[in-house]
Amino acid sequence: IEGKTKDTIKARLDLERMGIRRGLWMNRDSDKARRDLAFFFCMKPNDKKEFLKFVSSIKFPDGYASNIARCVNVDGGKFTGLKSHDCHVVMQCLLPM
């Protein structure tokens, strides 16, 4: 569903209650919890378009990954038709760049 996310205030408070992933905890002003962090897993629209253009220009060696460039829709801002190994290549090799 477009625009939906599982990153909610309750989820952030649960992380804090469990004492894990300190970097994702809520910032507190007085008694109110606020969510004003720039999250490392979010991209602004311009960054996303630039990343998709970059991915569409990459060539991989035979047998490493399929032609990921054909799965990129730069105008729509989406990947379509990726196999599971291709998703791992994107997440482990391309996103860290």
RALIN-V365351 format. One record per helix or strand of 2 or more residues. SS is the DSSP state (h for helix, s for strand). FROM is the first residue (numbers start at 0). LEN is the number of residues. If there is no record, write none. Layout:
SS/FROM/LEN  SS/FROM/LEN
//
This chain:
h/8/10  h/21/3  s/26/3  s/31/3  h/44/12  h/67/4  s/71/2  s/77/2  h/83/11
//
